[in-house]
Amino acid sequence: MSNSLSLLAVYAHPDDEQGVSGLMAKYARQGVNTGIICATRGEAGEIAPGTHATPETLGQAREAEMRCAAAKIGVRHLYLLNYRDSGMADTPENQDPRCLYQANVLEVAAQVTRIVREQKPQVMIAFDAWGGYGHPDHIKMHQAALMAFWMAADARNFPEQLADGLETWAPSKLYFNAWPRSRFRSFVEYLKAQGEPAPDWLEAFAHRALPDEVITTRLDVHEFVDLKIESLMCHATQLGPNTMFRRIPESLWRDTLKVETLALAESRTGRAQNETDVFEGIV
C-alpha cells in the first residue's frame, strides 16, 4: 500500500482510540501515515483501584497512557489539544470554562482543520452524532470532525492557515465508529446466563449501539488481537473491576476484537457497502 496514504482519527479522550486500534495498527504497518487527535487528557475520568493516579495527577497519567497506547499501535502522529475533560453529561465538570464542552465548536473545528491540512488524510474516523453514548466531549469532537471534513477543502475557511503555508485539502471519506448492537447484546446475554446483572451502561449500549445493518465497513484485524490488548492495558487508570474487559471471559472478549466496524458517513467517492478496506475507492 502506498505510503502517500494518510488516515486520521479524531477523538476526545485517551482510550477513545481503542475501537480502531487494530485498523490503525494494520494500516501503520502497511506504510500509511496514521494520526490520532486527542482533544483532552481525560482529567474527569474514573481512577481504577491499584493505580497511583490522583484526581490532581490524572490528566498527566492519562496522557502518558495515551502515548503508550499510540506507540504500541504504531501511530505516527499524536495530536493533543489543550481542552479539559468535561466529564459525563450533566455533571459539574461540564461548567468548567476550560472544558471541551464549553469550547466554541468553530474554534475546535479550526484546530482539527489545521491538522487535516497538515496531515492530508484521505480517510478520517470520528464518533457518530450521539458520541457513541452521549458523552458531551465525544459529541463536540463529532461536530468538529464533520465540520473539518468539509471546511478544510475551502480556502475561504480559516485563511490564516493558508497564510501560514498550509494548503486546502479534501479528505475522501469520513467514517463513524459503529459499535454493533449484536456485540453488546452478546455480552448482556453472557452475564445473565452467569446469573450476574448487566451494568446499566451495558444494557444501554445494547439498545443504543448501531443496528448491524447500518455498518458499511468491517476490518479483519485478527492478527492484531494481542497487540490491541497490549494497547488497551496501557490505559490502566480506566480498567476498573466493573469494565467489560474485567467481567467478560477472555475467549468471548478476544473474539469480538477480531473485527472492527465502521459506518461510512460522508464520502467524495460515492456510497459503499460491505467494504473491507477504508481506502476502497481511493486506491
SULGIPE-V757804 format. One record per residue. N is the residue number from 1. RES is the residue in one small letter. SS is DSSP state (H for helix, E for strand, L for the rest). PSI is psi in whole degrees, 0 to 359 (999 if undefined). Layout:
BEGIN
N	RES	SS	PSI
N	RES	SS	PSI
END
This chain:
BEGIN
1	m	L	141
2	s	L	138
3	n	L	5
4	s	L	353
5	l	L	150
6	s	E	144
7	l	E	129
8	l	E	126
9	a	E	136
10	v	E	111
11	y	E	178
12	a	L	324
13	h	L	155
14	p	L	132
15	d	L	347
16	d	H	335
17	e	H	352
18	q	H	337
19	g	H	343
20	v	H	19
21	s	H	326
22	g	H	314
23	l	H	327
24	m	H	318
25	a	H	318
26	k	H	311
27	y	H	326
28	a	H	320
29	r	H	346
30	q	L	5
31	g	L	7
32	v	L	140
33	n	E	108
34	t	E	144
35	g	E	152
36	i	E	130
37	i	E	129
38	c	E	110
39	a	E	331
40	t	E	174
41	r	L	13
42	g	L	34
43	e	L	337
44	a	L	8
45	g	L	168
46	e	L	161
47	i	L	115
48	a	L	144
49	p	L	147
50	g	L	355
51	t	L	162
52	h	L	3
53	a	L	152
54	t	L	166
55	p	L	330
56	e	L	331
57	t	L	3
58	l	H	320
59	g	H	316
60	q	H	318
61	a	H	317
62	r	H	329
63	e	H	316
64	a	H	322
65	e	H	321
66	m	H	319
67	r	H	322
68	c	H	312
69	a	H	317
70	a	H	321
71	a	H	320
72	k	H	315
73	i	H	328
74	g	L	23
75	v	L	133
76	r	L	323
77	h	E	127
78	l	E	116
79	y	E	114
80	l	E	118
81	l	E	169
82	n	E	39
83	y	E	156
84	r	E	144
85	d	L	132
86	s	L	352
87	g	L	179
88	m	L	163
89	a	L	140
90	d	L	33
91	t	L	161
92	p	H	331
93	e	H	336
94	n	H	337
95	q	H	356
96	d	L	124
97	p	L	343
98	r	L	351
99	c	E	160
100	l	H	324
101	y	H	324
102	q	H	351
103	a	L	147
104	n	L	124
105	v	H	329
106	l	H	325
107	e	H	321
108	v	H	316
109	a	H	326
110	a	H	319
111	q	H	318
112	v	H	320
113	t	H	318
114	r	H	316
115	i	H	321
116	v	H	316
117	r	H	331
118	e	H	311
119	q	H	335
120	k	L	57
121	p	L	137
122	q	L	333
123	v	E	133
124	m	E	150
125	i	E	138
126	a	E	179
127	f	L	162
128	d	L	181
129	a	L	336
130	w	L	359
131	g	H	27
132	g	H	308
133	y	H	24
134	g	H	8
135	h	L	129
136	p	H	327
137	d	H	322
138	h	H	318
139	i	H	318
140	k	H	319
141	m	H	331
142	h	H	311
143	q	H	316
144	a	H	320
145	a	H	317
146	l	H	318
147	m	H	315
148	a	H	325
149	f	H	318
150	w	H	325
151	m	H	332
152	a	L	336
153	a	L	350
154	d	L	120
155	a	L	344
156	r	L	343
157	n	L	125
158	f	L	57
159	p	H	338
160	e	H	332
161	q	H	323
162	l	H	326
163	a	H	335
164	d	L	359
165	g	L	358
166	l	L	164
167	e	L	159
168	t	L	154
169	w	L	136
170	a	L	99
171	p	L	150
172	s	L	325
173	k	E	146
174	l	E	122
175	y	E	151
176	f	E	142
177	n	E	135
178	a	L	94
179	w	L	116
180	p	E	142
181	r	H	324
182	s	H	325
183	r	H	313
184	f	H	328
185	r	H	325
186	s	H	324
187	f	H	316
188	v	H	315
189	e	H	322
190	y	H	311
191	l	H	318
192	k	H	323
193	a	H	334
194	q	L	1
195	g	L	17
196	e	L	140
197	p	L	138
198	a	L	137
199	p	L	152
200	d	H	320
201	w	H	328
202	l	H	320
203	e	H	319
204	a	H	318
205	f	H	321
206	a	H	337
207	h	H	324
208	r	H	336
209	a	L	158
210	l	E	143
211	p	L	142
212	d	H	331
213	e	H	346
214	v	H	354
215	i	L	126
216	t	L	340
217	t	E	126
218	r	E	122
219	l	E	123
220	d	E	113
221	v	L	29
222	h	H	328
223	e	H	352
224	f	H	12
225	v	H	314
226	d	H	318
227	l	H	321
228	k	H	319
229	i	H	319
230	e	H	318
231	s	H	317
232	l	H	320
233	m	H	340
234	c	L	329
235	h	L	58
236	a	H	323
237	t	H	343
238	q	H	357
239	l	L	64
240	g	L	173
241	p	L	343
242	n	L	4
243	t	L	158
244	m	H	319
245	f	H	327
246	r	H	338
247	r	H	343
248	i	L	138
249	p	L	147
250	e	H	322
251	s	H	318
252	l	H	318
253	w	H	311
254	r	H	324
255	d	H	322
256	t	H	340
257	l	L	351
258	k	L	339
259	v	E	134
260	e	E	141
261	t	E	142
262	l	E	161
263	a	E	122
264	l	E	119
265	a	E	315
266	e	E	143
267	s	E	137
268	r	L	5
269	t	L	359
270	g	L	168
271	r	L	167
272	a	L	153
273	q	L	149
274	n	L	39
275	e	E	151
276	t	L	7
277	d	L	125
278	v	L	342
279	f	L	10
280	e	L	132
281	g	L	353
282	i	L	320
283	v	L	999
END
